[in-house]
Amino acid sequence: MSTVFNFTFVPWFRAVAPYIHKFRHQTFVVGIPGEAIAAGKLPNLVQDLALIQSMGVRIVLVHGFRPQVDEQLRAKGHVARFHNGVRITDPITLDCAQEAAGQLRFEIEAAFSMGLPNTPMAGATVRVISGNFITARPVGIVDGIDFQHSGVVRKVDVAGIQRALDMGALVLLSPFGFSPTGEAFNLSMEEVATSVAVALRADKLVFVTEVPGIRTRPFDPPGEDNPIDTELSLADAERILAAAPPPAQPTEPAFYLQYCVRACKGGVGRSHIIPFAVDGSLLLEIYVHDGIGTMVVDEKLENLREATPDDVGGILQLIEPYEKDGTLVKRSRTEIERDIANYTIIEHDGVIFGCAALYPYPEAHTGELASLTVSPHAQGQGDGERLLKRIEQRARLMGLQSLFVLTTRTMHWFIKRGFTPVSPDWLPEARKRKYNWDRRSQVLVKRLG
């Protein structure tokens, strides 16, 4: 039994270690809706946040309170009112929001103060600091509707939050802000989390939500043929928003996506939508290659794009050393020019630092990942994984069910990322005829969920 455990634990730990190193000292803003707390997910979320913080991540936690405020309103016989998904906060609603926020803040601080017995963080101490870090202004009158005490973020006390993070504390923010005259405004968790992430230039904005993520076809029913799209470019996310009506409910695809887009356009490297229904979703999204939800990335930061004929020279220069040492099969300029539409590249400052190609075999519902290459000067920065994810995304859009690769030297890299060794007989007939039996490449396959 222990031998089996060793063979599962050691590869797993090696696979997550690069992410632990990469994210140390980075800043994550995590938004948790009140629905997650109402569903009883707070204890496990606290454990995971404490674990992530223990690995050196600086965390700002923003909680929501929609269902808690609604519950308070029902108890007082008052009707909740919304317009375009924004709560109208009259004086009674403001009282209910203040009461709900105080109660939730108490519950969250208590959860972090329990010493986390019988958990992976037993004996750990997490200092939580909260305060008046948000200055707000009123929404005002929109479409003839007076939103009264509903507000939007006007300013974030970046210096104050940074000082708290520098002290090793987790910063906890409620969706409230105050005007310079001391007037309180009810804000949304999503508005606060996004504004804080942009102001801090956070590395990640993570929404732990009611929805599992954005599907490949966002407006169609879920199913095996409509899986979660694990990575969306900013351009693709904007196209989805342009096709969607203004979201009124958090369960609509565009609701959280609009804030992810806003964050990316404001300089946040990556924004995530993940489900609170899955235990450990934070850990799965942050420390596992494929993640579990949807990540929105501004491609301008990555310079990750499909290749054009102008890139042929750069691709040849990149792959030539690997062809010479036998890592890659040699491809001529003519072949690359012919197949250039199959290639995806990563470019930094006009120089191609990585490439990969997808050769589809639609009759077998599979595709070949070929020429996955990263310059020695850029290795260890995750470019190989970004190329792999883009090829997987392209394959899914083609309706392919799997991805295969032939390799002689990098088998373990692919196994860590979900590929499984198979016999060359598995290959599609058209590819099997071109298999080089002298080279004896290992064939590995990854199913695309």
Contacts in CASP RR format, 6 or more apart in sequence:
PFRMAT RR
TARGET T0000
AUTHOR 0000-0000-0000
METHOD contacts of the structure
MODEL  1
MSTVFNFTFVPWFRAVAPYIHKFRHQTFVVGIPGEAIAAGKLPNLVQDLA
LIQSMGVRIVLVHGFRPQVDEQLRAKGHVARFHNGVRITDPITLDCAQEA
AGQLRFEIEAAFSMGLPNTPMAGATVRVISGNFITARPVGIVDGIDFQHS
GVVRKVDVAGIQRALDMGALVLLSPFGFSPTGEAFNLSMEEVATSVAVAL
RADKLVFVTEVPGIRTRPFDPPGEDNPIDTELSLADAERILAAAPPPAQP
TEPAFYLQYCVRACKGGVGRSHIIPFAVDGSLLLEIYVHDGIGTMVVDEK
LENLREATPDDVGGILQLIEPYEKDGTLVKRSRTEIERDIANYTIIEHDG
VIFGCAALYPYPEAHTGELASLTVSPHAQGQGDGERLLKRIEQRARLMGL
QSLFVLTTRTMHWFIKRGFTPVSPDWLPEARKRKYNWDRRSQVLVKRLG
11 415 0 8 1.000
11 416 0 8 1.000
14 416 0 8 1.000
15 288 0 8 1.000
15 289 0 8 1.000
15 416 0 8 1.000
15 417 0 8 1.000
16 287 0 8 1.000
16 288 0 8 1.000
18 380 0 8 1.000
18 382 0 8 1.000
19 286 0 8 1.000
19 287 0 8 1.000
20 55 0 8 1.000
20 287 0 8 1.000
23 55 0 8 1.000
23 56 0 8 1.000
23 57 0 8 1.000
23 203 0 8 1.000
23 286 0 8 1.000
24 55 0 8 1.000
24 56 0 8 1.000
24 57 0 8 1.000
25 56 0 8 1.000
25 57 0 8 1.000
25 58 0 8 1.000
26 57 0 8 1.000
26 58 0 8 1.000
26 203 0 8 1.000
26 204 0 8 1.000
27 57 0 8 1.000
27 58 0 8 1.000
27 59 0 8 1.000
27 60 0 8 1.000
27 165 0 8 1.000
27 200 0 8 1.000
27 201 0 8 1.000
27 202 0 8 1.000
27 203 0 8 1.000
27 204 0 8 1.000
28 52 0 8 1.000
28 57 0 8 1.000
28 58 0 8 1.000
28 59 0 8 1.000
28 60 0 8 1.000
28 202 0 8 1.000
28 203 0 8 1.000
28 204 0 8 1.000
28 205 0 8 1.000
28 206 0 8 1.000
28 286 0 8 1.000
29 59 0 8 1.000
29 60 0 8 1.000
29 62 0 8 1.000
29 193 0 8 1.000
29 196 0 8 1.000
29 197 0 8 1.000
29 200 0 8 1.000
29 202 0 8 1.000
29 204 0 8 1.000
29 205 0 8 1.000
29 206 0 8 1.000
30 49 0 8 1.000
30 59 0 8 1.000
30 60 0 8 1.000
30 61 0 8 1.000
30 62 0 8 1.000
30 193 0 8 1.000
30 206 0 8 1.000
30 208 0 8 1.000
30 282 0 8 1.000
31 61 0 8 1.000
31 62 0 8 1.000
31 63 0 8 1.000
31 64 0 8 1.000
31 189 0 8 1.000
31 190 0 8 1.000
31 193 0 8 1.000
31 205 0 8 1.000
31 206 0 8 1.000
31 207 0 8 1.000
31 208 0 8 1.000
32 45 0 8 1.000
32 61 0 8 1.000
32 62 0 8 1.000
32 63 0 8 1.000
32 64 0 8 1.000
32 189 0 8 1.000
32 208 0 8 1.000
32 276 0 8 1.000
33 63 0 8 1.000
33 64 0 8 1.000
33 66 0 8 1.000
33 189 0 8 1.000
33 207 0 8 1.000
33 208 0 8 1.000
33 209 0 8 1.000
33 210 0 8 1.000
33 250 0 8 1.000
33 276 0 8 1.000
34 63 0 8 1.000
34 64 0 8 1.000
34 65 0 8 1.000
34 66 0 8 1.000
34 67 0 8 1.000
34 68 0 8 1.000
34 104 0 8 1.000
34 189 0 8 1.000
35 66 0 8 1.000
35 67 0 8 1.000
35 210 0 8 1.000
35 250 0 8 1.000
35 276 0 8 1.000
36 42 0 8 1.000
36 45 0 8 1.000
36 208 0 8 1.000
36 209 0 8 1.000
36 210 0 8 1.000
36 276 0 8 1.000
37 63 0 8 1.000
37 64 0 8 1.000
37 68 0 8 1.000
37 104 0 8 1.000
37 107 0 8 1.000
37 108 0 8 1.000
38 67 0 8 1.000
38 68 0 8 1.000
39 276 0 8 1.000
39 277 0 8 1.000
41 208 0 8 1.000
41 276 0 8 1.000
42 107 0 8 1.000
42 108 0 8 1.000
42 111 0 8 1.000
43 111 0 8 1.000
44 279 0 8 1.000
44 280 0 8 1.000
45 208 0 8 1.000
45 276 0 8 1.000
45 282 0 8 1.000
46 108 0 8 1.000
46 111 0 8 1.000
46 112 0 8 1.000
46 116 0 8 1.000
47 116 0 8 1.000
47 119 0 8 1.000
47 120 0 8 1.000
47 121 0 8 1.000
48 280 0 8 1.000
48 282 0 8 1.000
48 283 0 8 1.000
49 59 0 8 1.000
49 61 0 8 1.000
49 126 0 8 1.000
49 170 0 8 1.000
49 282 0 8 1.000
50 112 0 8 1.000
50 116 0 8 1.000
50 121 0 8 1.000
50 124 0 8 1.000
50 126 0 8 1.000
51 120 0 8 1.000
51 121 0 8 1.000
51 283 0 8 1.000
52 59 0 8 1.000
52 282 0 8 1.000
52 283 0 8 1.000
52 286 0 8 1.000
53 59 0 8 1.000
53 126 0 8 1.000
53 170 0 8 1.000
54 121 0 8 1.000
54 124 0 8 1.000
58 165 0 8 1.000
58 168 0 8 1.000
59 170 0 8 1.000
59 171 0 8 1.000
60 161 0 8 1.000
60 165 0 8 1.000
60 170 0 8 1.000
60 171 0 8 1.000
60 173 0 8 1.000
60 196 0 8 1.000
60 197 0 8 1.000
60 200 0 8 1.000
60 202 0 8 1.000
61 108 0 8 1.000
61 170 0 8 1.000
61 171 0 8 1.000
61 172 0 8 1.000
61 173 0 8 1.000
62 172 0 8 1.000
62 173 0 8 1.000
62 174 0 8 1.000
62 175 0 8 1.000
62 189 0 8 1.000
62 192 0 8 1.000
62 193 0 8 1.000
62 196 0 8 1.000
63 104 0 8 1.000
63 105 0 8 1.000
63 108 0 8 1.000
63 172 0 8 1.000
63 173 0 8 1.000
63 174 0 8 1.000
63 175 0 8 1.000
63 189 0 8 1.000
64 104 0 8 1.000
64 174 0 8 1.000
64 175 0 8 1.000
64 188 0 8 1.000
64 189 0 8 1.000
65 97 0 8 1.000
65 100 0 8 1.000
65 101 0 8 1.000
65 104 0 8 1.000
65 174 0 8 1.000
65 175 0 8 1.000
65 189 0 8 1.000
66 87 0 8 1.000
66 250 0 8 1.000
68 100 0 8 1.000
68 103 0 8 1.000
68 104 0 8 1.000
69 80 0 8 1.000
69 87 0 8 1.000
69 93 0 8 1.000
69 96 0 8 1.000
69 97 0 8 1.000
69 100 0 8 1.000
70 80 0 8 1.000
71 100 0 8 1.000
72 96 0 8 1.000
72 97 0 8 1.000
72 99 0 8 1.000
72 100 0 8 1.000
73 79 0 8 1.000
73 80 0 8 1.000
73 92 0 8 1.000
73 93 0 8 1.000
73 96 0 8 1.000
76 92 0 8 1.000
76 96 0 8 1.000
78 92 0 8 1.000
78 93 0 8 1.000
78 96 0 8 1.000
80 87 0 8 1.000
80 93 0 8 1.000
81 87 0 8 1.000
81 88 0 8 1.000
81 90 0 8 1.000
81 93 0 8 1.000
82 88 0 8 1.000
82 248 0 8 1.000
83 142 0 8 1.000
83 143 0 8 1.000
83 145 0 8 1.000
83 147 0 8 1.000
84 142 0 8 1.000
84 143 0 8 1.000
84 246 0 8 1.000
84 248 0 8 1.000
85 247 0 8 1.000
85 248 0 8 1.000
85 249 0 8 1.000
86 139 0 8 1.000
86 147 0 8 1.000
86 150 0 8 1.000
86 188 0 8 1.000
87 93 0 8 1.000
87 150 0 8 1.000
87 186 0 8 1.000
87 188 0 8 1.000
88 145 0 8 1.000
88 146 0 8 1.000
88 147 0 8 1.000
88 148 0 8 1.000
88 150 0 8 1.000
89 97 0 8 1.000
89 147 0 8 1.000
89 148 0 8 1.000
89 149 0 8 1.000
89 150 0 8 1.000
89 151 0 8 1.000
89 185 0 8 1.000
89 186 0 8 1.000
90 148 0 8 1.000
90 149 0 8 1.000
91 148 0 8 1.000
91 149 0 8 1.000
93 149 0 8 1.000
93 186 0 8 1.000
94 148 0 8 1.000
94 149 0 8 1.000
94 184 0 8 1.000
94 186 0 8 1.000
97 176 0 8 1.000
97 186 0 8 1.000
98 176 0 8 1.000
98 184 0 8 1.000
101 174 0 8 1.000
101 175 0 8 1.000
101 176 0 8 1.000
102 174 0 8 1.000
104 174 0 8 1.000
105 130 0 8 1.000
105 172 0 8 1.000
105 174 0 8 1.000
108 128 0 8 1.000
108 172 0 8 1.000
109 128 0 8 1.000
109 130 0 8 1.000
109 172 0 8 1.000
112 126 0 8 1.000
112 128 0 8 1.000
112 170 0 8 1.000
113 126 0 8 1.000
113 128 0 8 1.000
115 121 0 8 1.000
115 122 0 8 1.000
115 123 0 8 1.000
115 124 0 8 1.000
115 125 0 8 1.000
116 122 0 8 1.000
116 123 0 8 1.000
116 124 0 8 1.000
117 123 0 8 1.000
126 170 0 8 1.000
127 167 0 8 1.000
127 168 0 8 1.000
127 169 0 8 1.000
127 170 0 8 1.000
128 169 0 8 1.000
128 170 0 8 1.000
128 171 0 8 1.000
128 172 0 8 1.000
129 164 0 8 1.000
129 167 0 8 1.000
129 169 0 8 1.000
129 170 0 8 1.000
129 171 0 8 1.000
129 172 0 8 1.000
130 171 0 8 1.000
130 172 0 8 1.000
130 173 0 8 1.000
130 174 0 8 1.000
131 173 0 8 1.000
132 157 0 8 1.000
132 177 0 8 1.000
132 178 0 8 1.000
133 156 0 8 1.000
133 157 0 8 1.000
133 160 0 8 1.000
133 161 0 8 1.000
133 171 0 8 1.000
133 173 0 8 1.000
133 196 0 8 1.000
134 153 0 8 1.000
134 155 0 8 1.000
134 156 0 8 1.000
134 157 0 8 1.000
134 173 0 8 1.000
134 176 0 8 1.000
134 177 0 8 1.000
134 178 0 8 1.000
134 187 0 8 1.000
134 192 0 8 1.000
134 195 0 8 1.000
134 196 0 8 1.000
135 153 0 8 1.000
135 154 0 8 1.000
135 155 0 8 1.000
135 156 0 8 1.000
135 157 0 8 1.000
135 177 0 8 1.000
135 178 0 8 1.000
135 179 0 8 1.000
135 180 0 8 1.000
136 151 0 8 1.000
136 152 0 8 1.000
136 153 0 8 1.000
136 154 0 8 1.000
136 176 0 8 1.000
136 177 0 8 1.000
136 178 0 8 1.000
136 179 0 8 1.000
136 185 0 8 1.000
136 187 0 8 1.000
137 151 0 8 1.000
137 152 0 8 1.000
137 154 0 8 1.000
137 179 0 8 1.000
137 185 0 8 1.000
138 147 0 8 1.000
138 148 0 8 1.000
138 149 0 8 1.000
138 150 0 8 1.000
138 151 0 8 1.000
138 185 0 8 1.000
139 147 0 8 1.000
139 150 0 8 1.000
139 151 0 8 1.000
139 152 0 8 1.000
140 146 0 8 1.000
140 147 0 8 1.000
140 148 0 8 1.000
140 150 0 8 1.000
140 151 0 8 1.000
141 147 0 8 1.000
149 183 0 8 1.000
149 184 0 8 1.000
149 185 0 8 1.000
149 186 0 8 1.000
150 185 0 8 1.000
150 186 0 8 1.000
150 187 0 8 1.000
151 177 0 8 1.000
151 185 0 8 1.000
151 186 0 8 1.000
151 187 0 8 1.000
152 185 0 8 1.000
152 187 0 8 1.000
152 191 0 8 1.000
153 177 0 8 1.000
153 187 0 8 1.000
153 191 0 8 1.000
153 192 0 8 1.000
153 195 0 8 1.000
153 196 0 8 1.000
154 179 0 8 1.000
156 195 0 8 1.000
156 196 0 8 1.000
156 199 0 8 1.000
156 200 0 8 1.000
158 199 0 8 1.000
158 200 0 8 1.000
161 171 0 8 1.000
161 196 0 8 1.000
161 200 0 8 1.000
162 200 0 8 1.000
164 171 0 8 1.000
165 171 0 8 1.000
173 192 0 8 1.000
173 193 0 8 1.000
173 196 0 8 1.000
175 186 0 8 1.000
175 187 0 8 1.000
175 188 0 8 1.000
175 189 0 8 1.000
175 191 0 8 1.000
175 192 0 8 1.000
176 184 0 8 1.000
176 185 0 8 1.000
176 186 0 8 1.000
176 187 0 8 1.000
177 184 0 8 1.000
177 185 0 8 1.000
177 187 0 8 1.000
178 184 0 8 1.000
178 185 0 8 1.000
179 185 0 8 1.000
190 207 0 8 1.000
190 255 0 8 1.000
190 256 0 8 1.000
190 259 0 8 1.000
191 259 0 8 1.000
193 205 0 8 1.000
193 207 0 8 1.000
193 259 0 8 1.000
194 205 0 8 1.000
194 259 0 8 1.000
194 262 0 8 1.000
194 263 0 8 1.000
196 202 0 8 1.000
197 204 0 8 1.000
197 205 0 8 1.000
197 263 0 8 1.000
197 268 0 8 1.000
197 271 0 8 1.000
198 262 0 8 1.000
198 263 0 8 1.000
198 266 0 8 1.000
198 267 0 8 1.000
198 268 0 8 1.000
201 267 0 8 1.000
201 268 0 8 1.000
202 268 0 8 1.000
202 269 0 8 1.000
203 268 0 8 1.000
203 269 0 8 1.000
203 270 0 8 1.000
204 268 0 8 1.000
204 269 0 8 1.000
204 270 0 8 1.000
204 271 0 8 1.000
204 272 0 8 1.000
204 286 0 8 1.000
205 259 0 8 1.000
205 260 0 8 1.000
205 263 0 8 1.000
205 268 0 8 1.000
205 270 0 8 1.000
205 271 0 8 1.000
205 272 0 8 1.000
206 271 0 8 1.000
206 272 0 8 1.000
206 274 0 8 1.000
206 282 0 8 1.000
206 285 0 8 1.000
206 286 0 8 1.000
207 256 0 8 1.000
207 259 0 8 1.000
207 260 0 8 1.000
207 271 0 8 1.000
207 272 0 8 1.000
207 273 0 8 1.000
207 274 0 8 1.000
208 274 0 8 1.000
208 275 0 8 1.000
208 276 0 8 1.000
208 281 0 8 1.000
208 282 0 8 1.000
209 250 0 8 1.000
209 256 0 8 1.000
209 273 0 8 1.000
209 274 0 8 1.000
209 275 0 8 1.000
209 276 0 8 1.000
210 250 0 8 1.000
210 251 0 8 1.000
210 275 0 8 1.000
210 276 0 8 1.000
210 277 0 8 1.000
211 250 0 8 1.000
211 251 0 8 1.000
211 253 0 8 1.000
211 255 0 8 1.000
211 256 0 8 1.000
211 273 0 8 1.000
211 275 0 8 1.000
212 222 0 8 1.000
212 228 0 8 1.000
212 274 0 8 1.000
212 275 0 8 1.000
212 277 0 8 1.000
212 278 0 8 1.000
212 292 0 8 1.000
212 293 0 8 1.000
213 228 0 8 1.000
213 229 0 8 1.000
213 256 0 8 1.000
213 273 0 8 1.000
213 274 0 8 1.000
213 275 0 8 1.000
213 293 0 8 1.000
213 294 0 8 1.000
214 228 0 8 1.000
214 229 0 8 1.000
214 232 0 8 1.000
214 237 0 8 1.000
214 240 0 8 1.000
214 253 0 8 1.000
214 257 0 8 1.000
214 273 0 8 1.000
214 294 0 8 1.000
215 222 0 8 1.000
215 226 0 8 1.000
215 227 0 8 1.000
215 228 0 8 1.000
215 229 0 8 1.000
215 253 0 8 1.000
216 226 0 8 1.000
216 227 0 8 1.000
216 228 0 8 1.000
216 229 0 8 1.000
216 396 0 8 1.000
216 397 0 8 1.000
217 226 0 8 1.000
218 240 0 8 1.000
218 244 0 8 1.000
218 253 0 8 1.000
218 254 0 8 1.000
219 243 0 8 1.000
219 244 0 8 1.000
219 253 0 8 1.000
220 226 0 8 1.000
224 449 0 8 1.000
227 396 0 8 1.000
227 448 0 8 1.000
227 449 0 8 1.000
228 292 0 8 1.000
228 293 0 8 1.000
228 294 0 8 1.000
229 294 0 8 1.000
229 393 0 8 1.000
229 396 0 8 1.000
230 290 0 8 1.000
230 291 0 8 1.000
230 293 0 8 1.000
230 294 0 8 1.000
230 295 0 8 1.000
230 389 0 8 1.000
230 392 0 8 1.000
230 393 0 8 1.000
231 294 0 8 1.000
231 295 0 8 1.000
231 296 0 8 1.000
231 297 0 8 1.000
231 389 0 8 1.000
231 390 0 8 1.000
231 393 0 8 1.000
232 240 0 8 1.000
232 294 0 8 1.000
232 295 0 8 1.000
232 296 0 8 1.000
232 297 0 8 1.000
233 296 0 8 1.000
233 297 0 8 1.000
233 298 0 8 1.000
233 299 0 8 1.000
234 261 0 8 1.000
234 264 0 8 1.000
234 265 0 8 1.000
234 296 0 8 1.000
234 297 0 8 1.000
234 298 0 8 1.000
234 299 0 8 1.000
234 300 0 8 1.000
235 299 0 8 1.000
237 257 0 8 1.000
237 260 0 8 1.000
237 261 0 8 1.000
237 264 0 8 1.000
237 296 0 8 1.000
238 261 0 8 1.000
240 253 0 8 1.000
240 254 0 8 1.000
240 257 0 8 1.000
241 254 0 8 1.000
241 257 0 8 1.000
241 258 0 8 1.000
241 261 0 8 1.000
244 252 0 8 1.000
244 253 0 8 1.000
244 254 0 8 1.000
245 254 0 8 1.000
246 254 0 8 1.000
247 253 0 8 1.000
247 254 0 8 1.000
247 255 0 8 1.000
247 258 0 8 1.000
249 255 0 8 1.000
250 256 0 8 1.000
256 273 0 8 1.000
257 273 0 8 1.000
257 296 0 8 1.000
259 271 0 8 1.000
260 271 0 8 1.000
260 272 0 8 1.000
260 273 0 8 1.000
260 296 0 8 1.000
261 271 0 8 1.000
261 296 0 8 1.000
263 269 0 8 1.000
263 271 0 8 1.000
263 296 0 8 1.000
264 270 0 8 1.000
264 271 0 8 1.000
264 296 0 8 1.000
264 297 0 8 1.000
264 298 0 8 1.000
265 298 0 8 1.000
267 298 0 8 1.000
269 297 0 8 1.000
269 298 0 8 1.000
269 301 0 8 1.000
270 295 0 8 1.000
270 296 0 8 1.000
270 297 0 8 1.000
271 295 0 8 1.000
271 296 0 8 1.000
272 285 0 8 1.000
272 293 0 8 1.000
272 294 0 8 1.000
272 295 0 8 1.000
272 296 0 8 1.000
273 293 0 8 1.000
273 294 0 8 1.000
273 296 0 8 1.000
274 281 0 8 1.000
274 282 0 8 1.000
274 284 0 8 1.000
274 285 0 8 1.000
274 292 0 8 1.000
274 293 0 8 1.000
274 294 0 8 1.000
275 281 0 8 1.000
275 292 0 8 1.000
275 293 0 8 1.000
278 284 0 8 1.000
278 292 0 8 1.000
281 292 0 8 1.000
281 293 0 8 1.000
284 291 0 8 1.000
284 292 0 8 1.000
285 291 0 8 1.000
285 292 0 8 1.000
285 293 0 8 1.000
285 295 0 8 1.000
289 385 0 8 1.000
289 416 0 8 1.000
289 417 0 8 1.000
289 418 0 8 1.000
290 389 0 8 1.000
290 417 0 8 1.000
290 418 0 8 1.000
299 305 0 8 1.000
302 346 0 8 1.000
302 386 0 8 1.000
303 346 0 8 1.000
303 347 0 8 1.000
303 348 0 8 1.000
303 350 0 8 1.000
304 344 0 8 1.000
304 345 0 8 1.000
304 346 0 8 1.000
304 386 0 8 1.000
304 387 0 8 1.000
304 390 0 8 1.000
305 344 0 8 1.000
305 345 0 8 1.000
305 347 0 8 1.000
306 341 0 8 1.000
306 343 0 8 1.000
306 344 0 8 1.000
306 345 0 8 1.000
307 315 0 8 1.000
307 340 0 8 1.000
307 341 0 8 1.000
307 343 0 8 1.000
307 344 0 8 1.000
307 345 0 8 1.000
307 355 0 8 1.000
308 340 0 8 1.000
309 337 0 8 1.000
309 340 0 8 1.000
311 340 0 8 1.000
311 343 0 8 1.000
311 345 0 8 1.000
311 352 0 8 1.000
312 333 0 8 1.000
312 336 0 8 1.000
312 337 0 8 1.000
312 340 0 8 1.000
313 333 0 8 1.000
314 352 0 8 1.000
315 336 0 8 1.000
315 343 0 8 1.000
315 345 0 8 1.000
315 352 0 8 1.000
315 355 0 8 1.000
315 371 0 8 1.000
316 333 0 8 1.000
316 336 0 8 1.000
317 352 0 8 1.000
318 352 0 8 1.000
318 353 0 8 1.000
318 354 0 8 1.000
318 355 0 8 1.000
318 373 0 8 1.000
318 375 0 8 1.000
319 328 0 8 1.000
319 331 0 8 1.000
319 355 0 8 1.000
319 371 0 8 1.000
319 373 0 8 1.000
322 328 0 8 1.000
322 373 0 8 1.000
323 329 0 8 1.000
323 330 0 8 1.000
323 331 0 8 1.000
326 408 0 8 1.000
326 409 0 8 1.000
327 408 0 8 1.000
327 409 0 8 1.000
327 410 0 8 1.000
328 371 0 8 1.000
328 373 0 8 1.000
329 436 0 8 1.000
329 439 0 8 1.000
331 371 0 8 1.000
336 343 0 8 1.000
339 357 0 8 1.000
339 359 0 8 1.000
342 357 0 8 1.000
342 358 0 8 1.000
342 359 0 8 1.000
342 370 0 8 1.000
343 355 0 8 1.000
343 356 0 8 1.000
343 357 0 8 1.000
343 371 0 8 1.000
344 355 0 8 1.000
344 356 0 8 1.000
344 357 0 8 1.000
344 358 0 8 1.000
344 387 0 8 1.000
344 390 0 8 1.000
344 391 0 8 1.000
344 394 0 8 1.000
345 352 0 8 1.000
345 354 0 8 1.000
345 355 0 8 1.000
346 352 0 8 1.000
346 353 0 8 1.000
346 354 0 8 1.000
346 355 0 8 1.000
346 374 0 8 1.000
346 378 0 8 1.000
346 383 0 8 1.000
346 384 0 8 1.000
346 386 0 8 1.000
346 387 0 8 1.000
347 353 0 8 1.000
348 378 0 8 1.000
353 374 0 8 1.000
353 375 0 8 1.000
353 377 0 8 1.000
353 378 0 8 1.000
353 383 0 8 1.000
354 373 0 8 1.000
354 374 0 8 1.000
354 375 0 8 1.000
354 378 0 8 1.000
354 383 0 8 1.000
354 384 0 8 1.000
354 387 0 8 1.000
355 371 0 8 1.000
355 372 0 8 1.000
355 373 0 8 1.000
355 387 0 8 1.000
356 369 0 8 1.000
356 370 0 8 1.000
356 371 0 8 1.000
356 372 0 8 1.000
356 373 0 8 1.000
356 384 0 8 1.000
356 387 0 8 1.000
356 388 0 8 1.000
356 390 0 8 1.000
356 391 0 8 1.000
357 369 0 8 1.000
357 370 0 8 1.000
357 371 0 8 1.000
357 391 0 8 1.000
358 367 0 8 1.000
358 368 0 8 1.000
358 369 0 8 1.000
358 370 0 8 1.000
358 391 0 8 1.000
358 394 0 8 1.000
358 395 0 8 1.000
358 403 0 8 1.000
359 367 0 8 1.000
359 368 0 8 1.000
359 370 0 8 1.000
360 366 0 8 1.000
360 367 0 8 1.000
360 368 0 8 1.000
360 395 0 8 1.000
360 398 0 8 1.000
360 400 0 8 1.000
361 367 0 8 1.000
361 368 0 8 1.000
361 428 0 8 1.000
361 430 0 8 1.000
361 431 0 8 1.000
362 398 0 8 1.000
362 399 0 8 1.000
362 400 0 8 1.000
363 428 0 8 1.000
363 430 0 8 1.000
364 428 0 8 1.000
364 429 0 8 1.000
365 399 0 8 1.000
365 400 0 8 1.000
365 401 0 8 1.000
365 402 0 8 1.000
366 400 0 8 1.000
366 401 0 8 1.000
366 402 0 8 1.000
366 403 0 8 1.000
366 404 0 8 1.000
366 428 0 8 1.000
366 445 0 8 1.000
367 395 0 8 1.000
367 400 0 8 1.000
367 402 0 8 1.000
367 403 0 8 1.000
367 404 0 8 1.000
368 403 0 8 1.000
368 404 0 8 1.000
368 405 0 8 1.000
368 406 0 8 1.000
368 431 0 8 1.000
369 388 0 8 1.000
369 391 0 8 1.000
369 403 0 8 1.000
369 404 0 8 1.000
369 405 0 8 1.000
370 405 0 8 1.000
370 406 0 8 1.000
372 384 0 8 1.000
372 387 0 8 1.000
372 388 0 8 1.000
372 391 0 8 1.000
372 405 0 8 1.000
374 380 0 8 1.000
374 382 0 8 1.000
374 383 0 8 1.000
374 384 0 8 1.000
374 387 0 8 1.000
385 417 0 8 1.000
388 417 0 8 1.000
391 403 0 8 1.000
392 403 0 8 1.000
392 446 0 8 1.000
392 448 0 8 1.000
395 403 0 8 1.000
395 448 0 8 1.000
396 448 0 8 1.000
396 449 0 8 1.000
400 448 0 8 1.000
401 447 0 8 1.000
401 448 0 8 1.000
402 445 0 8 1.000
402 446 0 8 1.000
402 447 0 8 1.000
402 448 0 8 1.000
403 445 0 8 1.000
403 446 0 8 1.000
403 448 0 8 1.000
404 422 0 8 1.000
404 426 0 8 1.000
404 427 0 8 1.000
404 443 0 8 1.000
404 444 0 8 1.000
404 445 0 8 1.000
404 446 0 8 1.000
405 414 0 8 1.000
405 419 0 8 1.000
405 443 0 8 1.000
405 444 0 8 1.000
406 435 0 8 1.000
406 441 0 8 1.000
406 442 0 8 1.000
406 443 0 8 1.000
407 414 0 8 1.000
407 441 0 8 1.000
407 442 0 8 1.000
407 444 0 8 1.000
408 439 0 8 1.000
408 440 0 8 1.000
408 441 0 8 1.000
408 442 0 8 1.000
411 421 0 8 1.000
411 442 0 8 1.000
411 444 0 8 1.000
414 444 0 8 1.000
414 446 0 8 1.000
415 421 0 8 1.000
415 444 0 8 1.000
417 446 0 8 1.000
418 446 0 8 1.000
419 444 0 8 1.000
419 445 0 8 1.000
419 446 0 8 1.000
420 444 0 8 1.000
420 445 0 8 1.000
420 446 0 8 1.000
421 442 0 8 1.000
421 443 0 8 1.000
421 444 0 8 1.000
422 443 0 8 1.000
422 444 0 8 1.000
422 445 0 8 1.000
423 443 0 8 1.000
424 432 0 8 1.000
424 435 0 8 1.000
424 437 0 8 1.000
424 441 0 8 1.000
424 443 0 8 1.000
425 432 0 8 1.000
426 443 0 8 1.000
426 445 0 8 1.000
427 435 0 8 1.000
427 443 0 8 1.000
435 441 0 8 1.000
END
